[in-house]
């Protein structure tokens, strides 16, 4: 088990890992490396979980809404802290992963990837004149505002 923990820790920290045994440690699938995208997601999920743990610790330390007092005086306070940390870990981990994935196409200078859009500008359009046209009763521009509902 110790052999698997070190590569997993290296993958979270972002170090490049050589091809290694994955599975039960007896060589069942030799040469299978963890894909780069999976390492990327695990690393950012771990960052989000760490931020959640710091957030819970700050909530307890600052005693926000007397939450710290409630946890320390309750006999099952550890369970409450574990549940809160797990729930916030899932939330913050998911947000961090989504944020990291959405920033994948961004360059360092802030310009995004993709195809550049063409510059938009005015286009001349030919329109027929309405000078000789008689207004009809359904033409809303010529309605009598004194009797708006009188159509007869």
Buried (B, 14 or more C-beta within 10 A) or exposed (E): EEEBEEBBEBBBEEEEBEEBBBEEEEEEEEEEBBEEEEBBBBBBBBBBBBBBBEBBEEBBEEEEEEBBEEBEEEEEBEEEBEEBBEEBBBBBBEBBBEEBEEEEEEEEEEEEEEEEEEEEEEEEEEEEEEEEEEEEEEEEEEBEEEEEEEEE
